[in-house]
Amino acid sequence: MCAATVAATRKGENVVLSALADELGSISVILEWAIRAEYPLDADVSVLLLGDDGKVRSNDDLIFYNQPSGAGGAVRLRGKTRTPEGPSVAYSDIVDVDMDDVPDSVERVLLAASLDGAEGSIQELDYLRLRMLRGSDAVELLSFTVAAAHRETAFVLGEIYRRAGQWKFRAVGQGYDTGLGTLVTEYGVEVDTEDEASDGGVAEGGEPGAGRTDPAPVDPPVVEPREIAGVSGPVDSGAAAARETRAGGRRAHTVTTRKRLPARRLSASKGRRALEAGSEDRWQPARLFPVAGIGGLRSRNGARPPRCLP
């Protein structure tokens, strides 16, 4: 087993993960950023599992705050931490990936981040970076820092993909200025139409990728843009139509990019007081009647008195 080697990658670079560490097994991808304490900006990590056509197999292949695991538990969001860092607040959001359990039909694992909260953009963050750790001993394997961000509100930092039987990592560094909805729509996720309208995403009849801020392709000798899908040349329209037909039968629901807030928990004392208060409203005192009164009432209403047997 070779010792892990930290690789500081730049945009467009590819790294063979097996060259960094043998027996990779599982990895943890940590998204890190910091923001001045007075700014109400927050970010969230998202993962997209893509097939050989560069699209999700179904909406279940989007792993994010509303859907924190996928691929049968092979990809999981661990959760976010918050730490004071001088005048700023540092955050980290962690994704655990069991590489051996990723389905064979998944060719790419896309790692993205998106802003949540008040209006703002990624350029207001102190920094935004990705670090990859080996799962067995938390040894750092590589890192990628976004060097220049502008008005983006969502960002694809990198992707893990299969190539010639090996897992590789590519530093992507592509931003979108219309939020998470536009980013995931471009990769085949069906987003709730209300979310698309509110997030400035692709509306009905719109063009995919309209909100992308870096549409220009990267130099092929560096990035090898076609190597991930494992195909050469353009994809024919018949194959694309077949994929759409298959996708239509698989996606039974849309996803919402609006963050679902967790239900509030009552403490034991508050819950007991609420139950007691509710009990007082529901229970009423019973009306009791004397036996004699009941008999008299029946007689007055014309009921026949019981006959005594000899």
C-alpha positions as CSV (number, residue, x, y, z in Angstrom):
1,M,0.0,0.0,0.0
2,C,1.5,3.3,-1.1
3,A,1.4,6.4,1.1
4,A,-1.1,9.0,0.2
5,T,0.2,12.1,-1.6
6,V,-1.6,15.4,-1.4
7,A,-2.2,17.0,-4.9
8,A,-3.2,20.6,-5.2
9,T,-5.2,20.7,-8.4
10,R,-6.0,23.6,-10.7
11,K,-9.0,24.1,-12.9
12,G,-9.1,21.6,-15.7
13,E,-6.5,19.2,-14.2
14,N,-7.1,15.4,-13.9
15,V,-5.7,13.2,-11.2
16,V,-5.7,9.4,-11.1
17,L,-6.9,8.6,-7.6
18,S,-5.1,5.2,-7.5
19,A,-1.8,7.1,-8.0
20,L,-2.5,9.0,-4.8
21,A,-3.4,5.9,-2.6
22,D,-3.9,2.2,-3.2
23,E,-7.0,0.5,-1.8
24,L,-9.0,3.7,-1.9
25,G,-12.2,2.0,-0.6
26,S,-14.1,5.0,0.7
27,I,-13.5,8.7,0.6
28,S,-14.8,11.9,2.3
29,V,-15.1,15.0,0.2
30,I,-15.2,18.2,2.3
31,L,-16.5,21.4,1.0
32,E,-15.1,24.4,2.9
33,W,-15.9,28.1,2.8
34,A,-15.9,31.2,5.1
35,I,-17.9,34.3,5.1
36,R,-17.8,37.5,7.2
37,A,-20.1,37.1,10.3
38,E,-22.3,40.0,9.3
39,Y,-23.2,38.5,5.9
40,P,-26.3,36.2,6.0
41,L,-24.9,33.9,3.3
42,D,-24.6,30.1,3.6
43,A,-23.7,27.3,1.2
44,D,-24.7,23.7,0.7
45,V,-23.0,20.7,-1.0
46,S,-24.8,18.7,-3.6
47,V,-23.9,15.5,-5.4
48,L,-25.1,14.3,-8.8
49,L,-24.7,10.7,-10.0
50,L,-24.5,10.6,-13.8
51,G,-24.7,7.8,-16.2
52,D,-22.8,7.3,-19.5
53,D,-25.0,9.9,-21.2
54,G,-24.0,12.6,-18.7
55,K,-27.4,12.7,-17.1
56,V,-28.9,11.4,-13.9
57,R,-30.5,8.0,-14.1
58,S,-33.5,9.4,-12.1
59,N,-34.2,12.2,-9.7
60,D,-33.0,10.0,-6.9
61,D,-29.4,10.6,-8.2
62,L,-29.5,14.1,-6.7
63,I,-28.1,14.0,-3.2
64,F,-28.6,17.3,-1.4
65,Y,-30.1,18.8,1.7
66,N,-33.6,17.5,0.9
67,Q,-32.4,14.1,-0.1
68,P,-29.2,13.3,1.9
69,S,-28.3,9.9,0.6
70,G,-28.3,8.0,-2.7
71,A,-27.1,4.9,-4.6
72,G,-28.4,2.6,-1.9
73,G,-26.4,4.6,0.8
74,A,-23.1,4.5,-1.1
75,V,-23.2,8.4,-1.2
76,R,-24.2,10.2,2.0
77,L,-24.2,13.8,3.3
78,R,-22.7,13.7,6.8
79,G,-23.7,17.2,7.8
80,K,-22.4,20.7,8.2
81,T,-20.3,22.3,10.9
82,R,-19.8,25.9,11.8
83,T,-16.6,27.4,13.4
84,P,-15.7,31.0,14.3
85,E,-12.6,32.1,12.4
86,G,-11.6,35.6,13.4
87,P,-14.0,38.1,12.0
88,S,-15.5,35.4,9.7
89,V,-17.3,32.1,10.2
90,A,-15.9,29.0,8.6
91,Y,-18.2,26.2,7.4
92,S,-17.6,22.6,6.2
93,D,-20.0,20.2,4.6
94,I,-19.0,16.6,4.2
95,V,-19.9,13.9,1.7
96,D,-19.0,10.3,2.3
97,V,-18.6,8.0,-0.8
98,D,-18.1,4.3,-0.7
99,M,-16.3,3.9,-4.0
100,D,-16.6,0.1,-4.1
101,D,-20.4,0.4,-3.7
102,V,-21.1,3.0,-6.4
103,P,-23.2,1.2,-9.0
104,D,-21.6,0.3,-12.3
105,S,-24.2,2.3,-14.2
106,V,-22.8,5.5,-12.5
107,E,-19.9,6.9,-14.6
108,R,-19.5,10.3,-12.9
109,V,-20.0,11.7,-9.4
110,L,-20.4,15.4,-9.7
111,L,-19.6,17.6,-6.6
112,A,-21.3,21.0,-6.4
113,A,-22.1,23.8,-4.0
114,S,-24.9,26.4,-4.0
115,L,-25.7,29.4,-1.9
116,D,-28.6,29.6,0.5
117,G,-30.0,32.6,2.2
118,A,-30.1,36.3,1.2
119,E,-29.1,37.6,-2.2
120,G,-25.4,37.4,-2.8
121,S,-22.8,35.5,-4.9
122,I,-19.9,33.2,-4.3
123,Q,-17.4,36.1,-4.8
124,E,-18.5,37.4,-1.4
125,L,-17.1,34.3,0.3
126,D,-13.6,34.5,1.8
127,Y,-12.7,31.3,0.1
128,L,-14.4,28.2,-1.4
129,R,-12.4,24.9,-1.7
130,L,-12.8,21.2,-1.9
131,R,-10.6,18.6,0.0
132,M,-10.7,14.9,-0.5
133,L,-9.7,12.5,2.3
134,R,-9.2,8.8,2.3
135,G,-11.9,7.2,4.4
136,S,-9.8,4.6,6.2
137,D,-7.5,7.1,8.0
138,A,-8.6,10.6,7.0
139,V,-5.4,11.3,5.1
140,E,-5.8,14.2,2.7
141,L,-5.4,13.1,-1.0
142,L,-6.1,16.3,-2.9
143,S,-7.5,19.8,-2.7
144,F,-9.0,22.3,-5.2
145,T,-9.6,26.0,-4.4
146,V,-11.9,28.2,-6.6
147,A,-9.5,30.9,-7.6
148,A,-11.8,33.4,-9.3
149,A,-15.6,33.6,-8.7
150,H,-17.9,36.4,-9.7
151,R,-21.7,36.5,-9.6
152,E,-22.2,32.7,-9.4
153,T,-24.7,31.3,-6.9
154,A,-24.0,27.6,-7.7
155,F,-20.7,26.0,-8.6
156,V,-19.5,22.6,-9.9
157,L,-16.2,22.2,-8.1
158,G,-15.1,18.8,-9.4
159,E,-16.1,15.3,-10.5
160,I,-15.0,11.8,-9.8
161,Y,-15.3,9.6,-12.9
162,R,-14.3,6.2,-14.3
163,R,-11.6,5.9,-16.9
164,A,-10.1,2.6,-18.1
165,G,-11.1,0.8,-15.0
166,Q,-9.8,3.5,-12.7
167,W,-11.3,6.3,-10.7
168,K,-10.1,9.8,-11.6
169,F,-10.8,13.3,-10.3
170,R,-11.2,16.4,-12.5
171,A,-11.2,20.0,-11.1
172,V,-14.1,21.5,-13.0
173,G,-14.6,25.0,-11.6
174,Q,-17.8,25.9,-13.5
175,G,-20.3,28.4,-12.1
176,Y,-24.0,29.2,-12.6
177,D,-25.5,32.6,-11.7
178,T,-29.1,31.3,-11.4
179,G,-28.8,28.9,-8.6
180,L,-29.0,25.2,-7.9
181,G,-32.2,24.7,-10.0
182,T,-30.4,25.6,-13.2
183,L,-27.4,23.5,-12.4
184,V,-29.2,20.3,-11.7
185,T,-31.7,20.8,-14.6
186,E,-28.8,20.8,-17.0
187,Y,-27.9,17.3,-15.8
188,G,-31.4,15.9,-16.2
189,V,-33.0,16.5,-12.8
190,E,-36.7,17.4,-13.1
191,V,-37.1,20.4,-10.8
192,D,-40.5,21.6,-9.6
193,T,-41.7,24.3,-11.9
194,E,-42.4,26.8,-9.1
195,D,-38.7,26.4,-8.0
196,E,-37.5,27.1,-11.5
197,A,-39.5,30.3,-11.7
198,S,-38.4,31.5,-8.3
199,D,-34.8,30.6,-8.6
200,G,-34.4,32.0,-12.1
201,G,-33.8,28.6,-13.6
202,V,-34.7,27.2,-17.0
203,A,-38.4,28.1,-17.6
204,E,-40.6,26.1,-20.0
205,G,-39.2,26.4,-23.5
206,G,-35.9,27.8,-22.2
207,E,-32.4,26.7,-23.1
208,P,-30.5,24.3,-20.8
209,G,-27.4,25.9,-19.4
210,A,-28.8,29.4,-19.8
211,G,-27.5,30.5,-16.4
212,R,-24.0,29.0,-16.8
213,T,-21.3,31.6,-16.4
214,D,-18.5,29.6,-18.0
215,P,-19.9,28.0,-21.2
216,A,-16.7,27.9,-23.1
217,P,-15.2,24.4,-23.4
218,V,-11.8,23.7,-21.9
219,D,-8.8,22.8,-24.0
220,P,-9.3,19.1,-25.0
221,P,-5.7,18.0,-24.4
222,V,-6.0,19.1,-20.8
223,V,-9.5,18.2,-19.8
224,E,-10.3,15.4,-22.2
225,P,-14.0,16.4,-22.3
226,R,-15.2,13.2,-24.0
227,E,-13.3,10.7,-22.0
228,I,-15.8,10.6,-19.1
229,A,-18.7,9.3,-21.3
230,G,-16.3,6.9,-23.0
231,V,-17.6,7.9,-26.5
232,S,-16.1,9.6,-29.5
233,G,-18.0,12.0,-31.7
234,P,-21.5,13.4,-31.3
235,V,-24.3,11.4,-29.8
236,D,-26.9,10.5,-32.5
237,S,-30.4,11.8,-32.0
238,G,-31.9,8.3,-31.9
239,A,-29.8,7.4,-28.9
240,A,-30.8,10.7,-27.2
241,A,-34.5,9.9,-27.9
242,A,-34.1,6.5,-26.4
243,R,-32.6,8.0,-23.3
244,E,-35.5,10.4,-23.0
245,T,-38.0,7.5,-23.3
246,R,-36.2,5.6,-20.6
247,A,-35.9,8.6,-18.4
248,G,-39.7,9.4,-18.8
249,G,-40.5,6.0,-17.3
250,R,-38.1,6.3,-14.4
251,R,-38.7,9.8,-13.0
252,A,-42.0,9.6,-11.2
253,H,-41.5,12.8,-9.1
254,T,-40.0,16.2,-9.3
255,V,-37.6,17.6,-6.7
256,T,-37.8,20.9,-5.0
257,T,-34.7,23.0,-4.4
258,R,-36.4,24.9,-1.6
259,K,-34.8,23.7,1.7
260,R,-37.2,21.8,3.9
261,L,-36.9,23.1,7.5
262,P,-36.8,20.3,10.2
263,A,-39.8,20.1,12.5
264,R,-39.3,21.8,15.8
265,R,-39.0,19.5,18.8
266,L,-40.7,20.3,22.1
267,S,-38.9,19.6,25.3
268,A,-40.5,17.1,27.7
269,S,-41.8,19.8,30.0
270,K,-43.3,21.8,27.2
271,G,-44.8,18.7,25.6
272,R,-46.4,17.7,29.0
273,R,-47.8,21.2,29.5
274,A,-49.3,21.2,26.0
275,L,-50.9,17.8,26.6
276,E,-52.4,18.9,29.9
277,A,-53.7,22.1,28.3
278,G,-55.3,20.1,25.5
279,S,-56.8,17.6,28.0
280,E,-58.5,20.4,29.9
281,D,-60.2,21.6,26.7
282,R,-61.3,18.1,25.6
283,W,-62.7,16.6,28.9
284,Q,-66.0,17.7,30.2
285,P,-67.6,16.8,33.6
286,A,-70.1,13.9,33.3
287,R,-73.8,14.5,34.1
288,L,-75.0,12.1,36.8
289,F,-78.7,11.2,37.3
290,P,-80.2,9.5,40.5
291,V,-81.7,6.1,40.0
292,A,-85.0,7.4,41.2
293,G,-85.0,10.2,38.8
294,I,-84.4,7.9,35.8
295,G,-87.3,5.7,36.8
296,G,-89.5,8.7,37.2
297,L,-88.5,10.0,33.8
298,R,-89.4,6.7,32.1
299,S,-92.8,6.7,33.8
300,R,-93.5,10.3,32.8
301,N,-92.6,9.4,29.2
302,G,-95.2,6.7,29.1
303,A,-92.8,3.7,29.5
304,R,-94.4,0.6,31.0
305,P,-93.1,-0.5,34.4
306,P,-91.5,-4.0,34.4
307,R,-93.8,-6.9,35.3
308,C,-92.9,-9.1,38.2
309,L,-93.1,-12.8,37.7
310,P,-94.8,-14.9,40.3
